[in-house]
Amino acid sequence: MSHLRAMFASDAPYPELSLDWIEQKIIRAYVQLAAGPDDLEAARTVTVIRLGSLDVSLTEDAQAATAGLPPFLLELRSRTNGAEIDSFGWHDFDEDELAAAVAFVWEAAHRMHTLH
C-alpha cells in the first residue's frame, strides 16, 4: 500500500476519503464481525462506508470457508437496486490483504467520483 500512500491528497476522490481513514473503517468492520455472535450457519454483513448511491460492505461467511472460498468479502453494491457491482474476497486478514482491500475501496470511490 505504500505506493498508494504516496498519492497526493488532491488525488483523493472525496476530500475526507484518505487511505488511512478507509483502512480504519475496514478494520472496525472486521472487529465488529469478529466480536459478534458466532453463527456458523449464517453470513454476517457490516456496512463499511457509503459512496453516494453505493455501499461498501464486509461480509464474513464461515460456510464459504468450508467450500474453499474466501470467508471475507468486500462488496460494492448499488443502494438503488441492490445489485453487486464489484467484490473482493480474502482468506486471511493480514497486512497485504488489508492493503488490497483499502485499494479496492479507494478505487471504487475514485470510479464513483469520475462517474459523477
C-alpha positions as a Python dict, from the first residue, in 0.01 Angstrom:
ca = {
    (1, 'M'): (0, 0, 0),
    (2, 'S'): (300, 232, 20),
    (3, 'H'): (257, 329, -347),
    (4, 'L'): (-100, 435, -272),
    (5, 'R'): (7, 632, 35),
    (6, 'A'): (237, 834, -188),
    (7, 'M'): (-59, 984, -373),
    (8, 'F'): (-126, 1349, -312),
    (9, 'A'): (-431, 1449, -111),
    (10, 'S'): (-569, 1621, -420),
    (11, 'D'): (-591, 1279, -587),
    (12, 'A'): (-847, 1163, -331),
    (13, 'P'): (-1196, 1127, -483),
    (14, 'Y'): (-1352, 1288, -177),
    (15, 'P'): (-1152, 1523, 47),
    (16, 'E'): (-1241, 1322, 361),
    (17, 'L'): (-1157, 986, 199),
    (18, 'S'): (-795, 911, 287),
    (19, 'L'): (-628, 573, 271),
    (20, 'D'): (-579, 571, 648),
    (21, 'W'): (-948, 650, 703),
    (22, 'I'): (-1052, 368, 467),
    (23, 'E'): (-816, 129, 646),
    (24, 'Q'): (-964, 221, 984),
    (25, 'K'): (-1320, 172, 855),
    (26, 'I'): (-1232, -175, 722),
    (27, 'I'): (-1058, -274, 1047),
    (28, 'R'): (-1356, -154, 1252),
    (29, 'A'): (-1596, -351, 1033),
    (30, 'Y'): (-1377, -661, 1073),
    (31, 'V'): (-1366, -620, 1452),
    (32, 'Q'): (-1743, -570, 1458),
    (33, 'L'): (-1786, -901, 1275),
    (34, 'A'): (-1530, -1077, 1495),
    (35, 'A'): (-1695, -950, 1814),
    (36, 'G'): (-2042, -1056, 1700),
    (37, 'P'): (-2210, -1383, 1784),
    (38, 'D'): (-2059, -1695, 1628),
    (39, 'D'): (-2329, -1820, 1396),
    (40, 'L'): (-2166, -2067, 1162),
    (41, 'E'): (-2493, -2110, 972),
    (42, 'A'): (-2536, -1754, 851),
    (43, 'A'): (-2322, -1493, 681),
    (44, 'R'): (-2284, -1166, 869),
    (45, 'T'): (-2251, -830, 696),
    (46, 'V'): (-2144, -484, 811),
    (47, 'T'): (-2156, -165, 604),
    (48, 'V'): (-1806, -20, 580),
    (49, 'I'): (-1883, 308, 401),
    (50, 'R'): (-2135, 472, 171),
    (51, 'L'): (-2016, 630, -151),
    (52, 'G'): (-2301, 830, -297),
    (53, 'S'): (-2555, 575, -417),
    (54, 'L'): (-2317, 286, -344),
    (55, 'D'): (-2246, 84, -30),
    (56, 'V'): (-1925, -95, 53),
    (57, 'S'): (-1994, -382, 291),
    (58, 'L'): (-1782, -650, 456),
    (59, 'T'): (-1931, -999, 483),
    (60, 'E'): (-1798, -1294, 680),
    (61, 'D'): (-1929, -1630, 562),
    (62, 'A'): (-1795, -1931, 752),
    (63, 'Q'): (-1971, -2166, 511),
    (64, 'A'): (-1773, -2018, 222),
    (65, 'A'): (-1451, -2109, 400),
    (66, 'T'): (-1557, -2473, 427),
    (67, 'A'): (-1614, -2472, 50),
    (68, 'G'): (-1265, -2331, -13),
    (69, 'L'): (-1394, -1983, -96),
    (70, 'P'): (-1275, -1666, 78),
    (71, 'P'): (-1468, -1623, 406),
    (72, 'F'): (-1435, -1244, 389),
    (73, 'L'): (-1586, -1045, 107),
    (74, 'L'): (-1590, -671, 44),
    (75, 'E'): (-1879, -589, -185),
    (76, 'L'): (-1961, -275, -375),
    (77, 'R'): (-2339, -259, -419),
    (78, 'S'): (-2592, -17, -560),
    (79, 'R'): (-2827, 117, -292),
    (80, 'T'): (-3091, 185, -556),
    (81, 'N'): (-3139, -172, -678),
    (82, 'G'): (-2913, -381, -452),
    (83, 'A'): (-2707, -510, -744),
    (84, 'E'): (-2349, -615, -676),
    (85, 'I'): (-2111, -408, -886),
    (86, 'D'): (-1778, -550, -774),
    (87, 'S'): (-1630, -758, -494),
    (88, 'F'): (-1300, -854, -337),
    (89, 'G'): (-1255, -1165, -124),
    (90, 'W'): (-976, -1288, 101),
    (91, 'H'): (-893, -1576, 334),
    (92, 'D'): (-666, -1421, 598),
    (93, 'F'): (-683, -1072, 735),
    (94, 'D'): (-313, -993, 702),
    (95, 'E'): (-125, -676, 605),
    (96, 'D'): (-115, -749, 232),
    (97, 'E'): (-483, -836, 210),
    (98, 'L'): (-577, -530, 416),
    (99, 'A'): (-374, -314, 176),
    (100, 'A'): (-553, -474, -121),
    (101, 'A'): (-891, -416, 46),
    (102, 'V'): (-807, -48, 104),
    (103, 'A'): (-701, -16, -259),
    (104, 'F'): (-1029, -181, -368),
    (105, 'V'): (-1236, 75, -174),
    (106, 'W'): (-1021, 368, -285),
    (107, 'E'): (-1053, 261, -650),
    (108, 'A'): (-1431, 225, -611),
    (109, 'A'): (-1453, 574, -461),
    (110, 'H'): (-1235, 710, -739),
    (111, 'R'): (-1454, 546, -1007),
    (112, 'M'): (-1765, 680, -834),
    (113, 'H'): (-1617, 1028, -838),
    (114, 'T'): (-1532, 1015, -1208),
    (115, 'L'): (-1883, 896, -1296),
    (116, 'H'): (-2041, 1199, -1132),
}
